[in-house]
Amino acid sequence: MRRLLLAFLLASTTPMVLGDAWVEPNWDRRAAHQAIASRGINALAHDLVARAAAGEDIGKRIDALLQDERWPAPARDALVHQVALGLGDLPPLVPPPTVIAYLRAYEVTVLVAHEEVPTMGVPLFPVAAVAAGLEHRRVRAEARRTAADLLQAGAHDRVLATYRDSADRNVRAGTVDGVMDSPPATQQRLLEVGLASGGMLALLGPVALAQQDASALEKLLINAEGPAVASTMRGARERFAADQLEDLLAAALRSAPAATAGVVVAELGPVLRDRPRGRALLQSLDGTVLAGAAALARTADVPAPQLTAVAKGQGAITAWTEEDGVLGLGYPVP
């Protein structure tokens, strides 16, 4: 348990790891900040960001500045970090990909003590983390633009294929963005094509919600799985009438996989339990694998996220192993 708690304690930082152990600090935090003073970093970073916004590959220009031996290590890391932050103020597709790649490859040299674990060195200026964010939003924006262009061209199948075939969450999120940017008639057509090919709840669920198409949502639930089920059902609670929610619950119990049906029970049960039909649907699960989720759904004052966890078969935190907590977060075991 000690290891698990330590892992959660470190979750907000990114320690430098070498082999199976973390790297010790090499700078005092206050001394590092003092070394940065009077270096004109903000002005230099502003100029570099402006050049990048104009399309210049500023990597070589940054390297030339960093080769100045009069600059202490904290000033070098601070400049690159400030540039990365400045690029984040630009539209996602403006920073050149080569510049983002340069920032992602940059190796910080200044490590200061973690506030809770003094022997652990963490970057004072986490350039890689900011650069990763720049890359993620660029990929998402590109996918958004691509989806919009494909939909405008009537290539609905290609939009569905892009989402289905990509394992990149940013591509998938951007594809959803592009779909939701499109006109209602285009969304409806995509929904029709998607349903004909088996459906994808994570992509088409938001469309069905926007179209207030409960019938389409029932069909999507048949092959649905994963976190999209819970988020879509929460959206359904906000958009659909109670009788439509009862239809969704009935459809899930009738046709969806047990895991999916369990999540639907967890999300819709609490808002339907006081209605005759809703209560009857929940009571019909007594003696089945979903009896536990249904019983909780009929119990007052149980938050829906907890119901969802039970429906998915997730245990309480006390059931986790130390290795689950530590390795899941990517930190070495102390």
Secondary structure, 3 states (H helix, E strand, C coil): CHHHHHHHHCCCCCCCEECCEECCCCCCHHHHHHHHCCCCHHHHHHHHHHHHHCCCCCHHHHHHHHCCCCCCHHHHHHHHHHHHHHHCCCCCCCCCHHHHHHHHHCCCCCEEECCCCCCCEEECCCHHHHHHHHHHHHHHHHHHHHHHHHHHCCCHHHHHHHHHHCCCHHHHHHHHHHHHHCCHHHHHHHHHHHHHCCCCHHHHHHHHHHCCCHHHHHHHHCCCCCHHHHHHHHHHHHHCCHHHHHHHHHHHHHHCCHHHHHHHHHHHHHHHCCCHHHHHHHHCCCCCCCHHHHHHHCCCCCCHHHHHHHHCCCCCHHHCCHHHHHHHHCCCCC
